[in-house]
Amino acid sequence: MENVAPALIAFTSAVLVGFGAHFAAEDYRRFRDSKAIAAALAGELGSILLSLPELPAVLSNMKAELDNRQRIALPEMPDQSSPIFEANAEKIGLLGADFAGRVAFTYDQIRAFRTSFQLLSKHHTTMDPSWSSLLVGRCLNLVKSNQSKAEMLVDNLKNYSQIWYVKARWVQMALLTGITLIGVNGLVAAIFCAQRS
């Protein structure tokens, strides 16, 4: 009976350390993936934001022409996508609730702009200029109301992608350290008990 107690302590300690290591490894993998997704989304959004400085002036001029019932020359715009977002849409939850919501909102606003502008480019020759002016006004409002939010999101995503695991997950690291110490302590106690008997 005396030999069972050290073996049981050793087994329990090994299981605790094993489970702790498994959960820590999985958490680290998710954290690493979330950093990569954040960096990629920041790059894609940053690229989109590069086109915004001139866009409000162009849209305002276009709206003024349409309000004067003038026709505009605008080639049809093809479908545009956001390949990084679309490839990682099911994984944005790894960024946390706040980032996931903000990223989804921003990309939905981009989609709304693209849809409106595509409708405009496709139908501006057949529709009344007032209809086209409404679409241009919608596009202009989407740009003005979301540009600063998108810029802040890009900065926040860049900062998140550069954070270290230990800084971001210090509670998990403390728990893992505690479990490991308890497990090692149990192993030492089991060895000590086995040597005494």
N, C-alpha and C positions, 0 to 999 in steps of 0.2 A: 504494500500500500504506500510505503514511503517513496518508492520509485515512480509512482503515478503522478504525484503532485508536481515534481519538477518538470516532467514531460508535458503535463497539462498546462503549466505556466509557460513553458517554452512554446508550445503550440499556439496558445492564445496570443502570446506576444508576437509571434511570426505572422499570424493572421491579421492582427491589428496593423502591424507595419506594412504588410502586403496591401491591405485595403487602403491605407493612407497613401501609400506610394501610387497605387492605381488612380485614385481620385485626384491626387496632385498632378500626375502626368496628364490626365484627361483635361483638367482645368488649365494647365499650361498650354496644351495643344489648342484649346478653344481660345485662350488669350492671344496666342501667337497668330491664329487665323483671324481673329477680330482686328488685330493691328494691321495685318496685310490688307484686309478689306477696307479698313479706314484709310490707309494710304492710297489704295487704288481709287476709292470714291473721291478722295480729296483731289487726286490728279485729274479725274474725269470732270468733276465739277469746276475745278480751276481752269481747265481748258474751255469749258462752256462760258465761264465768266469773262474770259479774255475778249469775247466778242461783244460784251455788253456796253462798253463805254460809248461807242458811236451809235448804238441801236436806238436809244430814245430819240435822238435828233432825227434819224432817218425815218422812224415811225411817225414822229410829229409832222415832218414835211409831207409824208405820204397822206396822213390824215387831213392836213390842210388842203391838199390838192383834191382829195375826195370830197371834202366839205364844200369845195367850190364846184362840185359836180364835174370835175375833170377826171378823165380816165388815166390810169397809171400803167406803166409798162413794168410788168412783173412776170418773170418766167415761172412755170409751175415747179414747185418745190417737191422733191421726192421724199418718200418716207425716211425719217431719221430715227435712229435708235440711240440708246445709251448702253453700249455693250457691257461695260463693267457692272453697271447696276443690274441689268437684266441677268447676267451670269451669276450674280450674288444675291438676288432678291430674297431668296429663301434663307439666306445666312445673315441678313442684317440684324437679326435678333441677337447675334453674338456681340454686337456693339453696345447692348444695353437698351432699356426701354426709351430713354430720352433720345439717344442718337438714332435709334431705329425709327421713331416717330418723325423726327426732324428730317432725316434722309428721305423717308417715304413721302413726306409732304413736299419737300423741295423737288423731287423728281416728278411728282404729280403735277406741280405747277409748270415744270419744264414741258411735260407732256401736253398740258393744256395750251401752252404757248405754241408748241409745234403744230398741234391739231388746228388751232385757230388760224395760224399763218398758212398752213397747208390748204385749208378751205379757201382762204383769201386768194392764194396763188392759183388755185384750180378754177375758181368761179368768178374772179373779179371782172372778167370780160363779159360774162353773161348776166351778172346781177347788177342791180341798181348801185350807183356809187354810195348811197347812204348805208346800204347793207355792208359794203366793203369798209366804209368808215367806222361802223360799229365794231367790226372785227379788228381793225387796226387799233382802235381805242382800247379794246380788250387786251390785245397784245401789249400795248404801251402800259396799261395798268398792271399787268402781270409782271412786267420787267421792273417797273418802279417799286411795286410793293414787295418784291421778293429779293431784289439784288443785295441789299445789306444783310438780310437773313442768310442768304446763300454764302456770302463772303465770310460771315461769322462761322457758319457751319464748316466751311473749308478750313479755316484756321483751327477750329476745335478738333476736327478730324486729324489734321496734321499733328497737333499736340498729342492727341491720344495715341497716334501711331508711333510716337517716339518715347512713350512712357515705359519704364521697366516693370517687369513682372513683380518684383519684390515691393516696389512702391505701390503698385495698383492692388496687389493682393496680400497685403501684410497680415490681415487676419487669418487667411488660409495658411500662410506660411507659419504663423505662430501656432495654429492648430496642428499642422503637420509636424512641426518641431516637438510639440508636446506629446503627440501620439508616438513619435519615434523614440523620445526619451522614456516614455512609459514602457514601450516595447523592449528597448535595450535594457532598462532596469529589470523587467521581468525575466529576460534571458539571463542576466547576471545572477539574479536571485535563484533561477532554476539551476544554473551551473553550481552555484554555491551549495544549494540543497543536495544536489546529486553527489557532490564531493564529500559532504558530511556523512552520507549514508553508505 
